[in-house]
């Protein structure tokens, strides 16, 4: 039998899994969301990591190795000069010979100083710890020189000074720092940075050219969903062009199906209107009795229901998007309501110039206003632009709609007993048509409680 993990182990696993999920979510929040920036990150991150790794290996291995070899050579030269000064008799001729030898052979400026204590050690700074010369040269001098010595690799920019206590006098050597360490390492780093900048520039240019067709396809799909005119032709890589051609073919099929449905609905509408016209003529020839009046009302109600069905199924597909001033459109609705004896409060804020199908949007807002007027005494409209959206809010002081039914009322033919969406003589399509129009513009309609005590219907349309 397989032993099951203990409860403590299970709790530990669950805790680690939760911590991993939180870390993953936090990382996802930090990462860019767009395809272009993510592609740049995919290209840049490995390149930066590779360059960093190469630089680290070069600095830690090659630079330290070269500096150690050069420092070892300088330490041997100092040790040889120290041995020669100590073995040869101290006189002017030998001192001159050794000074010339140090200058010509070892490229060092040698000077004999009177006997005295060596200077105190130089203070160390943070940058000294990063300098390999301050680590390697003193250790090499300890192996090559047996006498006390003092070294200064920081005081002068391009020179270093070494003093060796020979007992009766002090040997002072001054030479260039470049003899003891690799001075051209920065050239390697500069070459790597220049190469990385060139590669990143090329990658950014190519990525922009590859991402641009995808963005154009996304904008074309968004415009098509909002009913706008399209000027789109596939470009870019083969797969992107295939997606573009598939989108164009899908667009053609949708338009063909819409045209066929519209033609069929127009035919059905013509036939049914013809029959209703015959009914009306027959009723007109009858005597004005109570039965004929009831039949006339039934025929009129049938006509209204038929128009509602056809309007919902047709969806106004032929209207073209155009720049529209939403404030003027709402003022027309307000004037229409005033002509029919109703009053609507209107308030507009911000720039309300948007590109929509004006008649469809007017019908969408009109359905909400009519629905509010039917079940409330006071109706107010607020139109405001915030960021990339325009909001049209219709508030009233009616009875409202219960929360559990606010999504159901948008379903076609859905009716509530004593509900505000039950149109007189209608079929319950007002809100369904309104949401269909809003969504065809890329927006939506939501219902909530109104500050006036009734219902709030908010239309959100992207600019």
Secondary structure, DSSP 4 states (H G I P E B T S, - for coil): -PPPPPHHHHHHHHHHHHHHHHHHHHHHHHS--SHHHHHHHHHHHHHHHHHHHHHHHIIIIIIHHHHHHHHHHHHHHHHHHHHHHHHS--SHHHHHHHHHHHHHTS--EEEEEES-PPPPPPPP-HHHHH-THHHHHHHHHHHH--S-EEEESSSSSSEEEEEEE-SSEEEEEEEEGGGTS-TTHHHHHHHHHHHHHHHHHHHHHHHHHHHHHHHHHHHHHHHHHTT--------SSHHHHHHHHHHHHHHHHHHHHHHHHHHHHHHHHHHHHHHHHHHHHHHHHS---HHHHHHHHHHHHHHHHHHHHHHHHHTTTTPPPEEEEHHHHHHHHHHHHHHTT--EEEEEES--EEEE-HHHHHHHHHHHHHHHHHH-S-EEEEEEEETTEEEEEEEE-S----GGGTTGGGSTT---TT-TT--TTS-S-HHHHHHHHHHHTT-EEEEEE-TTSSEEEEEEEE-
